[in-house]
């Protein structure tokens, strides 16, 4: 969500996942971001702020904070693009690229393909992250906008852990390929 006008905005983002079945049942992860956003070009905002991650489950709860710098904007052919750079409280540097596209089936029913790619400049064994590309995620979300301000969605995502991160996952017994079914709501006011 965001609050503000066309030039200056305050953005907040939150995302999480909880495992409901299997040996990892009860484990999960969450991320929240608070960002200041400033219009720098037509359809493009510069963003800076903080991000906080936490993981929970059978082992100890792990969390860390990041400084964030990035952009959000509308690329040619109506793709929403969000490249971001993160520096953790331990000095670890990582980056993420997110891209989405809204394909209108009707004026209210929208199919949204999504791509997320994460990379890290350093190994961070405590979080199971290897240097290089960490993972790539493809997803599809189908949402229905009852009103522009409220749109529940269902979807599916496929995530592949890559490189050193895949090695850490294998060592801990975690799968490197995951398919998730998702349920959520997109809201703003």
N, C-alpha and C positions, 0 to 999 in steps of 0.2 A: 504494500500500500504506500501511498504518499500523501503529503500535505503541503500545500503551497500553491504558488502561481506558475505561470509559464517560464519564468526566468529562474527562480530559486525554489527548491523543494527539499523536504525532509522525507527520505525513503526508509521504510523498514521492510525487511524480508525475513520470513521464518519458514523452515522446512524441517521435517523429521520423518523418521521411519522406526517402526517397532516390529520385531519378529514375533509372530504369534504361534508358530509351530516348529517342531523339530528340536534338536539339541540346543539351539541358540534361542529358544523361546524365552521371552522376557528381556532380551537384549535389544538395544536400539541406539540411535544416534540423532542428534538435533543440531541445527544451525540457526543462528539469528544474526541479522545485520542491521545496523543503523547508519545511514549514509546522508551526507549533505550533497545535493545535486544542483548543478548550475548549467544552464543552457549555454553551449559554446559555439554551436553551428545549427543550421536548420536541421531539425529532427535528431540532434545529438546532444546529450548531456554528459558532462564530466562529473564523476562521483568520487567522494572520499569519505572515509568513516572507519567504523570498527565492525569486526565479526567475532562471534563467540561460538565455539563448537564444544559439544559434550558427547561422550559415549557412555553407555551403561550396560550392565549385563552381569555375567557370572564372575568376571574379574573386577579389578578396581575401576571405579569411575574415573575417566580421563577427560580433561578439558583443557582448552587453550584459547587464547585471544589473538586476534590479528589486526593489523592496520590494513586498510583497503584503499586501493586507488584503481579507478577504471572508468569505463564509458558505458553508456546505454544509448541505443539509437535504432533508427530504422534504415536498413541497408536497401540497395536497389532490389526491386521485385518484392517489396514489403516484408522482408525478413527482419525480425527483431533480434538484434545482436547485443551481447553483453560480455565484452572481454574485461577481465579483472585481474589485478596483481595483488598478492597477499604477502605480508611479512608478519610472521608469528612473534609472540613475546619471547621466544628463544632465538629469533633471528633467521628462522627457516623461511625460504622464499618459495612461493608456489603461484600458480596461475590457473585460471578457468576461462573457458569460452563456452557460452551458452547461445544457442540460436533456436528460434521458434518461428512458426509460420501459422497464421490463422486462415484455414480454408473454410469458407462459409458454405454449409450445406443448405441452410435456410438462413433467414435473418437472425434467428435465435439459436440454432443448432450449429456448433462450430467444432471442427476437427482440427486439432493442433499437434502436428509433428514437432518433436523436440530433440535436440542434440546437445549433449554436455560432454566436454573433454577437460580433464584435469591433468596438470603436470607439476612436478616438484624439481627444484634444483638440487636438493640434498636428500639423502636417506634420513628418514625419521622413524627408526625401528619401534619406538614406543607406541606409535600410531599405525604401524604396519605399512608405512609409505616408503617406497623406493624412489630413487632419483629417476628422472625421465617422465614419460607418460605414465600416469597412475591408472587411469580408467577412462573408458568411453561409455556413454549411455545414450541409447536411442529410446524414444518413447512416443506414444500416441495418447492424446487425451481428447475425450469427447465431452463437451460441456454444453449445457443448455442455459441460456440467459433468460431467466424468468423476468429479470430487469437487468439493465447494464450493471447495476451495483451488486447483484447476487447471481452467481452462476455455479451450481454444483457440477462436478465432473467425475467421470470414471476413466480409467486408462490402464495401460500396460507399459512397462519399461523393461528393457533388456540392458544389463550392465556387464561389461567385460573388464576385469582387472588385468592390467598389463605390466610387463617388465618386472622390476624389483618388487613392486607391490604385489604382483601375482605370486612371486616366490615367498613373500611373507605370509600371504593368505594360505598357500599350500602347507607351509610349516605349522601354521596354527590350526589346520584342518578345515579352513573355510573354503567354500567354492569360489572359483574365479569367474564363473558365468552364473548370473542370477537373473531370473525373470520375476518381476513384481507386478501385482495388480494393485492399483491405487484408487483411492476414493478421496475426494476433497471438495472444497468450495473456494471459488474466487470471489472475493468481496471487496468493496470499496464504498466509501461514503463521503 
